[in-house]
Every structure is written in C-alpha cells, then in structure tokens.
Amino acid sequence: MQELTVRDLRHALVGVPDDIPVRLGSDSGVDQGMGEIVIEEARWIKGEGGWFEIYANDHCDDMRDCDPLPDEEFDRIMKILGI
C-alpha cells in the first residue's frame, strides 16, 4: 500500500468536471460506516512534515439507524443521557 501524494491527486483530477461530488471508496471496508460517509473538506495541514487531508465523517439522519446496539439497550442509554 502506498500513500496518495498531491502529485498523484493532481494527475487524477485532470479533466474532471468541477461540479461532481467526491466519494470515498475502499477495498477494506473503511467506507462502510453505519450511516453515509460524507467527505466534508479537503485541506492542506501545514507544519512539521505537513500533509493534505481529505476529511470525512459518518452521518446518519436517525441516531438509531447508526447505532449497532439492540433497540432496548439504545433506548436505555438515551434515557440515561436524557435524550
């Protein structure tokens, strides 16, 4: 496995339209969150070494759909938290 460099990214983006979404894919399942993996930001992290970061999170419309707990346990925890 080799890390993607900015040079590789630039080459991959040649001719790609500006208005299409960026999505995460994976052979190892990293893109298989409980909800929908949404790539939210791309940014240059400056500092010692520095890197370019693709920032993503797992989003759910309903917390119950994203939680692997059985419904009874989920409800018990939500009650304790006052949610």
Long-range contacts (C-beta under 8 A, 24 or more apart in sequence): 6-52, 9-52, 22-54, 24-54, 24-56, 33-58, 33-66, 34-58, 34-60, 34-65, 34-66, 34-67, 34-68, 35-59, 35-60, 35-61, 35-65, 35-66, 36-60
